[in-house]
Amino acid sequence: MSYAKDVNIGENESLYMLKIPHPYYLCSAEQSRFMDEKTITEFGIDGFTLMEIAGTRAADFIMSEIPANSHGVFFCGKGNNGGDALVIARLLSQQDFNITVCFLSGTEDLSPDADKNFRLLQKLETDIQVLKWEDFTPEDYDFIADGMLGTGLNTEVRALYSDAIEYINKQKAPVFSLDVPTGLNADTGQIMGSAVQSDFTLSFGALKIGFYLNEGFDTAGEVILCELSFPNKYKNPASYLIDEEWVDANSPSREKKKHKYDGGVLYIIAGSEGLTGAAVLAAKSAWSTGLGAVVLITPKGLLEVYEKQLVQIIKKPIGDHDDVYFKESHLADVLEVLKEKPGKLLIGPGIGRHEETIRFTQKLLTAFEGDSLIDADALFALSKWENWDIPDSSDLILTPHPGELKSLLNKELSNDHERMEAVITFAKQNGLTILSKGMPSIVGTESGVPYLTGYDTRVFSRAGFGDVLAGKTGAFWLKYSSAELACFQALLNGYKGSKQYFATNSGSLEPMDII
């Protein structure tokens, strides 16, 4: 498998250079056009050849899903998306498939490569039915191929095409969309008026970033990459898809620890009266990764709760017996605990939003010179802090859910594409890492390179899952010394845990199920 150029994942983590296989590149429509044009005009592989390769790979996949002698209908537009469909129709017709081709806007003014493929189709000595939309008669087709509109769509779908979309979406037959479902914006994942609901999207050359934003995930169905002959030098993605294959390959192996404190300690500042569950989940989650030591710093009034539920976790009580939330007066004692052993800090789960706690959090982050993962209520404290005064020596990971991100940025984010762009900008400008929770989860980095999850994260939207994710992220940060790898590993760990759960259970997933 071919690999990308090295990706530097942080100025303070320059020892780690990610090598990401090209199948996990996520490209915009413009980047896809660039690769296509450069391959044709500079490298010398003509568009007709690229279309033949795309069609061949798509046809092979359809044949792996649909038995021979099946009847398929191909809906074609005038452009190269329609040309791709014509290649597939031609190839399948030679494999004993019954083929109907329907042109939405007739056969005049086809793109040059589409027109050439239409003429090839006409040369075959097979019974291929060719129709215009106005002459189309619905039948019980065995499968449908959508080759109407490709990546260039940036306005709402118009009549005839919208009529065809409505027809397709009412059918029970499996739908194969070519390159991108008609009506789906390849960049934003938004539906442009209406869109084909695909069972499979056969993406040519590169995965499109819109498959994983907004409505893209539910519209594209199962995405299949059909690789084309694009030289690697033309591949410059907008983002990367987080996947276990390349994340594990890039995660350095660790020697077995001789002592529980080898490799550092994860300090957790969490919990307040009524919110102790968040601290319990974060601490148990961190411990489950195999860390040698997890230290929970807690107001002394809550110690009894944690003694019963967190047997393996080291507890460091602060303040008096009647203290049930963090106060400014606790600051000196907390800083002394943080000096005991080298490590990283997770702060925020369940600490509450008392005015004293907000001031405590802001002053602690000003004084602590180590690395901090800032989550939940600590993010609220950040949002109330006009000018952050955090030491330059401190690397930060922020883990906001969408509401916390809006408060942090003080701006409305109406869709996932806007959220991604905001995360990219904020992470780069402030030199930190953001794990933006949601569907999809987005990891923004110091370098400005974003990473997206490609699986359904909506199962983790209930209370408590954020605390589990924070605990695992903090723990993996210690294990791999990389903020980005910590985020990737934590996200994948939760995903694998959910898959294991649903393999044997049908009920609702609970946070403890993935610890």
C-alpha positions in Angstrom: 0.0 0.0 0.0 1.3 3.5 -0.8 1.9 6.0 1.9 1.6 9.8 2.2 4.4 12.2 2.8 5.1 12.5 6.5 2.7 14.7 8.5 4.3 16.6 11.4 1.8 16.3 14.3 3.0 19.1 16.5 5.9 21.5 17.0 6.5 20.1 20.5 6.1 16.5 19.3 8.4 16.6 16.2 9.7 13.1 16.8 6.3 11.8 15.6 5.7 12.0 11.9 2.5 10.3 10.8 2.6 8.1 7.7 -1.0 7.9 6.4 -2.1 5.6 3.6 -3.7 7.4 0.7 -7.0 5.5 1.0 -7.6 7.6 4.2 -7.2 10.9 2.5 -10.4 13.0 2.5 -10.5 15.4 -0.5 -12.7 18.4 -1.5 -14.3 18.6 -4.9 -11.6 21.1 -5.9 -8.8 18.8 -4.8 -10.4 15.9 -6.7 -10.6 18.1 -9.9 -7.0 19.1 -9.4 -5.8 15.5 -9.2 -7.8 14.7 -12.3 -6.6 17.6 -14.3 -2.9 17.3 -13.4 -2.9 13.6 -14.2 -4.4 14.4 -17.6 -2.5 17.5 -18.6 0.9 17.0 -16.9 1.3 13.3 -16.3 -0.2 12.2 -19.6 -3.0 9.8 -18.7 -6.0 11.0 -20.6 -9.5 11.4 -19.2 -11.0 8.6 -21.2 -8.5 6.2 -19.7 -9.2 7.4 -16.2 -12.9 7.0 -16.9 -12.3 3.4 -18.1 -10.4 2.6 -14.9 -13.1 4.1 -12.7 -15.8 2.3 -14.5 -14.0 -1.0 -14.4 -13.4 -0.9 -10.7 -17.0 0.1 -10.1 -18.3 -2.6 -12.3 -16.2 -5.2 -10.5 -17.7 -4.1 -7.2 -21.3 -4.2 -8.5 -20.7 -7.7 -9.8 -19.5 -8.7 -6.3 -22.8 -7.6 -4.9 -25.3 -8.3 -7.7 -25.7 -11.6 -9.5 -25.5 -12.0 -13.3 -28.7 -11.8 -15.3 -29.9 -9.0 -13.0 -31.6 -6.0 -14.6 -30.1 -2.7 -13.7 -31.1 0.9 -14.7 -28.4 3.6 -15.1 -29.5 7.2 -14.7 -27.0 9.4 -16.5 -26.4 13.2 -16.7 -24.5 15.0 -19.5 -21.1 15.2 -17.7 -18.4 12.8 -16.8 -20.5 11.3 -14.0 -22.8 10.0 -16.7 -19.7 8.9 -18.7 -18.7 6.7 -15.7 -22.1 5.2 -15.7 -21.9 4.4 -19.4 -18.6 2.5 -18.9 -20.1 0.4 -16.1 -23.3 -0.2 -18.2 -21.1 -1.4 -21.1 -19.0 -3.7 -19.0 -21.9 -5.3 -17.2 -23.8 -5.8 -20.4 -20.9 -8.1 -21.5 -21.3 -10.1 -18.3 -24.9 -11.1 -18.9 -26.6 -8.2 -17.1 -29.7 -6.7 -18.5 -29.1 -3.0 -18.9 -31.4 0.0 -19.2 -29.8 3.5 -19.6 -31.9 6.6 -18.9 -30.5 10.0 -19.9 -32.0 12.8 -17.8 -31.3 15.6 -20.3 -31.0 13.6 -23.5 -27.9 12.6 -25.4 -27.0 16.0 -27.0 -24.1 18.0 -25.7 -22.6 15.2 -23.6 -19.1 15.8 -22.3 -16.4 14.5 -24.8 -15.5 11.4 -22.8 -19.2 10.7 -22.0 -20.1 11.0 -25.7 -17.3 8.6 -26.7 -18.5 6.1 -24.2 -22.0 6.4 -25.4 -20.9 5.7 -29.0 -19.0 2.6 -27.7 -22.2 1.5 -26.0 -24.1 1.7 -29.2 -21.5 -0.5 -31.0 -22.2 -3.5 -28.7 -24.2 -6.3 -30.1 -26.3 -6.5 -26.9 -29.9 -5.5 -26.2 -29.3 -2.3 -24.2 -32.4 -0.1 -23.8 -31.6 3.6 -24.0 -34.3 6.1 -22.9 -34.8 9.7 -22.1 -36.4 10.6 -18.8 -39.7 11.5 -20.4 -39.9 8.1 -21.9 -38.8 6.2 -18.8 -41.2 3.5 -17.6 -40.7 2.2 -14.1 -40.0 -1.5 -13.7 -38.9 -3.8 -10.9 -35.2 -3.3 -11.4 -32.7 -5.4 -9.5 -30.4 -2.5 -8.9 -30.0 1.2 -9.7 -26.9 3.2 -10.7 -26.8 6.9 -10.1 -24.6 8.7 -12.5 -26.5 12.0 -12.8 -24.5 14.7 -11.1 -21.0 14.5 -9.6 -18.8 16.6 -7.4 -19.4 19.9 -9.2 -22.9 20.5 -7.7 -23.1 23.7 -5.7 -26.7 24.7 -6.3 -30.0 23.1 -5.5 -31.0 20.1 -7.7 -33.4 21.2 -10.4 -36.4 19.6 -12.0 -36.0 16.3 -13.9 -33.1 15.5 -11.7 -35.1 16.0 -8.6 -37.9 13.9 -10.1 -35.4 11.1 -10.7 -34.1 11.4 -7.2 -37.7 11.1 -5.8 -38.2 8.0 -8.0 -34.9 6.3 -6.9 -35.5 6.9 -3.2 -38.9 5.1 -3.4 -37.4 1.9 -4.8 -36.4 -1.1 -2.8 -33.6 -2.1 -5.1 -30.0 -1.4 -4.0 -28.6 2.0 -5.2 -25.0 2.5 -6.3 -24.0 6.2 -6.6 -21.0 7.0 -8.7 -18.4 9.2 -7.1 -21.0 11.1 -5.0 -24.7 10.7 -4.5 -26.6 13.1 -6.8 -27.7 16.1 -4.7 -25.0 15.7 -2.0 -22.5 18.5 -1.7 -19.1 16.8 -1.9 -17.4 19.4 0.4 -20.0 20.1 3.1 -22.1 17.0 3.2 -25.3 19.1 2.9 -28.2 18.0 0.8 -28.8 20.5 -2.1 -32.6 20.4 -2.1 -32.8 16.6 -2.5 -30.3 13.8 -2.8 -30.2 10.1 -3.7 -30.2 7.9 -0.7 -27.4 5.5 -1.6 -26.7 2.0 -0.4 -23.2 2.2 -1.8 -21.2 5.2 -3.0 -18.3 4.3 -5.3 -15.9 7.2 -4.8 -13.4 7.6 -7.6 -9.8 8.5 -6.9 -10.2 9.7 -3.3 -12.8 9.8 -0.6 -14.8 13.0 -0.5 -14.9 14.9 2.8 -18.6 15.6 2.5 -19.3 11.9 3.0 -18.5 12.4 6.7 -20.1 15.8 7.4 -23.7 16.8 8.0 -26.1 14.6 6.1 -23.3 12.9 4.1 -22.9 9.9 6.5 -26.6 8.9 6.2 -26.8 9.7 2.5 -23.7 8.0 1.0 -24.3 4.6 2.6 -21.3 2.3 2.5 -18.4 4.2 0.8 -16.2 2.2 -1.5 -12.9 3.7 -2.7 -12.2 3.0 -6.4 -8.5 4.0 -6.8 -7.4 5.8 -9.9 -3.9 6.3 -11.4 -3.3 9.6 -9.8 0.4 10.2 -9.0 1.0 10.7 -5.3 2.6 14.1 -5.9 -0.9 15.4 -6.8 -2.6 14.1 -3.6 -3.0 16.9 -1.1 -6.1 16.2 1.1 -8.3 18.5 3.1 -8.4 16.0 6.0 -7.7 12.5 7.0 -10.0 9.6 8.1 -9.1 8.2 11.5 -8.6 4.4 11.1 -7.1 1.7 13.3 -4.8 0.5 10.6 -2.7 3.6 10.3 -3.2 4.9 13.8 -1.7 1.7 15.3 1.1 1.6 12.7 2.0 5.2 13.8 1.7 4.5 17.6 5.1 3.8 19.1 5.4 0.6 21.2 6.2 1.1 24.8 8.5 -1.0 27.0 7.0 -2.8 29.9 7.1 -0.5 33.0 9.3 -1.6 35.9 7.5 0.7 38.4 4.0 2.0 38.5 5.2 5.6 38.2 7.4 4.9 35.1 6.0 6.9 32.2 4.3 9.4 34.5 1.1 9.9 36.3 -2.3 11.0 35.1 -3.7 13.5 37.6 -7.4 14.0 37.5 -9.2 17.1 38.9 -12.8 16.2 38.8 -16.1 15.9 40.6 -18.2 18.0 42.9 -21.3 17.5 45.0 -23.9 15.8 42.8 -21.4 15.3 40.0 -19.1 12.6 41.4 -20.1 10.1 38.7 -18.1 12.1 36.2 -14.9 11.7 38.2 -15.6 8.0 38.7 -16.0 7.4 35.0 -13.0 9.4 34.0 -10.7 7.7 36.6 -11.9 4.2 35.8 -11.6 4.9 32.1 -8.0 6.1 32.4 -7.1 3.2 34.7 -8.5 0.7 32.1 -5.8 1.6 29.6 -3.1 0.1 31.7 -1.6 3.2 33.3 0.6 2.5 36.3 -0.9 5.2 38.4 -4.0 7.5 38.2 -4.3 10.1 40.9 -7.7 11.7 41.6 -7.5 15.1 43.4 -10.7 15.7 45.2 -12.3 18.0 47.8 -12.0 16.2 51.1 -15.8 16.2 51.6 -16.2 13.8 48.7 -13.4 11.3 49.6 -15.7 8.8 51.1 -17.6 8.5 47.8 -14.4 7.7 45.9 -13.0 5.4 48.5 -15.9 3.0 47.9 -15.9 3.2 44.1 -12.3 3.7 43.1 -10.3 1.1 44.9 -7.3 1.1 42.5 -7.1 4.9 42.1 -4.9 7.0 44.3 -6.9 9.7 46.0 -5.5 13.0 47.2 -8.0 14.9 49.3 -7.8 18.7 49.4 -9.3 21.2 51.9 -11.6 20.5 54.8 -14.2 17.7 55.4 -17.1 20.0 54.5 -15.5 21.0 51.1 -17.5 19.5 48.2 -16.2 21.6 45.4 -12.9 23.1 44.4 -12.1 26.6 45.8 -9.4 29.2 45.3 -8.1 28.3 48.7 -7.3 24.8 47.4 -4.9 26.1 44.8 -1.6 25.8 46.7 -2.3 22.3 47.9 -3.3 21.1 44.5 -0.1 22.5 43.0 1.9 20.7 45.6 0.2 17.4 44.6 1.0 18.0 41.0 4.7 18.4 41.8 5.0 15.0 43.5 5.4 13.0 40.3 5.8 14.0 36.6 2.7 13.5 34.6 -0.2 15.2 32.8 -3.4 16.8 34.1 -7.0 16.1 33.2 -9.3 18.8 34.6 -13.0 19.4 34.3 -15.3 16.4 34.5 -18.0 17.2 37.0 -16.1 20.0 38.8 -19.2 22.3 38.5 -19.6 25.9 37.7 -19.4 27.7 41.1 -17.8 31.1 40.8 -15.0 29.9 43.1 -14.4 26.8 41.0 -14.1 28.9 37.9 -11.5 31.1 39.5 -9.7 28.1 40.9 -9.5 26.6 37.4 -8.3 29.7 35.7 -5.6 30.3 38.4 -4.5 26.6 38.3 -4.1 26.7 34.5 -2.0 29.9 34.9 0.3 28.4 37.5 0.6 24.8 36.3 3.5 24.4 33.7 2.7 20.9 32.7 0.4 19.5 30.0 -3.4 19.7 30.5 -6.4 18.1 29.0 -9.3 20.5 29.6 -12.8 19.0 29.5 -16.4 19.8 30.5 -16.7 22.4 33.2 -13.1 23.4 32.9 -13.9 24.4 29.3 -16.7 26.6 30.7 -14.1 28.3 32.9 -12.0 28.9 29.8 -15.0 30.4 27.9 -15.3 32.9 30.8 -11.7 33.8 30.7 -11.1 36.8 28.4 -7.3 36.5 28.0 -5.9 33.1 28.7 -2.7 33.3 30.7 -1.4 29.7 30.3 2.4 29.0 30.3 4.0 28.5 27.0 5.5 25.2 28.3 2.0 23.7 28.6 0.6 21.7 25.8 -3.2 21.6 25.7 -5.9 19.2 24.5 -9.5 20.6 24.6 -12.4 18.2 24.3 -15.6 20.2 23.8 -19.0 18.9 22.7 -20.7 21.2 20.2 -22.3 23.5 22.8 -19.1 23.9 24.7 -17.3 24.7 21.4 -19.8 27.4 20.6 -19.2 29.0 24.0 -15.5 28.6 23.7 -15.4 30.3 20.3 -18.3 32.7 21.1 -19.8 32.0 17.7 -22.7 30.1 16.2 -21.8 27.0 14.2 -24.8 26.0 12.1 -23.4 22.8 10.6 -20.5 20.3 10.7 -18.6 22.0 7.9 -18.6 25.3 9.8 -17.6 23.4 13.0 -14.7 21.7 11.2 -13.4 25.0 9.8 -13.7 26.7 13.2 -11.8 23.8 14.8 -9.0 24.0 12.2 -8.6 27.8 12.7 -8.8 27.8 16.5 -6.4 24.9 17.0 -3.8 26.4 14.6 -4.0 29.9 15.9 -3.7 28.9 19.5 -1.2 26.1 19.1 -3.2 23.3 20.7 -5.2 20.2 20.0 -9.0 20.0 19.9 -11.1 16.9 20.0 -14.4 18.3 18.9 -17.0 15.7 20.0 -20.1 15.1 17.8 -21.0 13.4 14.6 -18.4 13.2 13.3 -15.7 13.8 15.9 -13.1 16.1 14.6 -9.5 16.4 15.8 -7.9 19.8 15.1 -4.2 20.1 15.4 -1.4 22.7 15.8 -0.4 22.2 12.2 -3.9 22.9 10.9 -4.5 19.4 9.7 -7.9 18.0 10.7 -8.9 14.3 11.3 -12.4 12.9 11.2 -14.1 9.8 12.5 -15.7 7.7 9.8 -18.1 5.7 12.0 -21.4 6.6 13.7 -20.5 8.4 16.9 -24.1 9.2 17.8 -24.2 6.2 20.1 -21.9 8.2 22.4 -24.1 11.3 22.7 -25.5 10.3 26.1 -24.3 11.7 29.4 -21.1 10.1 30.8 -19.5 9.1 27.5 -17.5 12.4 27.4 -16.0 11.6 30.8 -14.9 8.2 29.5 -13.4 9.7 26.4 -11.6 12.3 28.5 -10.1 9.6 30.8 -8.9 7.5 27.9 -7.5 10.5 26.0 -5.5 11.6 29.0 -4.2 8.1 29.6 -3.2 7.6 25.9 -1.5 11.0 26.0 0.8 9.7 28.7 1.4 6.4 26.9 2.2 7.9 23.4 3.5 11.4 24.3 1.4 12.8 21.3 -1.7 14.8 21.7 -3.0 13.7 18.3 -2.3 10.0 18.8 -4.0 10.2 22.2 -7.2 11.6 20.6 -7.1 9.0 17.8 -6.5 6.1 20.1 -9.2 7.2 22.6 -11.8 7.6 19.8 -10.9 4.2 18.3 -10.9 2.5 21.7 -14.5 3.7 22.3 -15.6 2.5 18.9 -14.1 -0.9 19.4 -15.7 -1.2 22.8 -19.1 -0.3 21.3 -18.7 -2.9 18.5 -17.8 -5.6 21.1 -20.8 -4.7 23.2 -23.3 -4.8 20.3 -21.9 -8.1 19.1 -23.5 -9.8 22.0 -26.1 -7.2 23.3 -29.1 -5.4 21.9 -29.8 -2.9 24.6 -28.7 0.7 24.9 -24.9 1.3 25.3 -23.9 2.7 28.7 -20.6 4.5 29.5 -19.3 1.6 31.7 -19.8 -0.7 28.7 -16.8 0.7 26.9 -14.4 1.1 29.8 
